[in-house]
Amino acid sequence: MADPKQLGKVLVMVDKQLEQANLALRQARSTVDALQQQMQQLQNYRWDYIKQAQNKKGGTLQASEYQQFHFYISKLDSTITQHVAKQRQAQEAVQQKQQDWQQAKQRQQALQLLIDNAEQQRRSAEAKREQSALDEFSTQQYLRRQR
């Protein structure tokens, strides 16, 4: 039978691991949220730049302006593509952290169940000892009365 006190010490360590996994998961989710906001800002900026170019001088651009516009939009598109890759990596990190957290939670629950079972066994054994002592006491009293 496992000692519930020693298992309690192990449970404290497992609780810390669960807390660390939870913190890592929250940070990963925060990163995903920040990247999503940045992506929205990039897309809004791209859209605003296009609208600004369309509104310039009645929608007509000279060749050099068009070249600069096209070059800048290409750079923005490249930046957005790189940002999409970062978002994908961050989302994969969230999924990994979620799995890590779930595994830590399962370890905690399994250990808690083990502790609960060990404590129940201890209480049951204690109750049996007490009942045995009471039975012995009752038997002794009965035998004394019979004499």
Buried (B, 14 or more C-beta within 10 A) or exposed (E): EBEBEEBBEBBEEBBEBBEEBBEBBEEBBEBBEEBBEBBEEBEEEBEEBEEEBEEEEEEEBEEEEEEEBEEEBEEBEEBBEEBEEBBEEBBEBBEEBBEBBEEBBEBBEEBBEBBEBBBEEBEEEEEEEEEEEEEEEEEEEEEEEEE
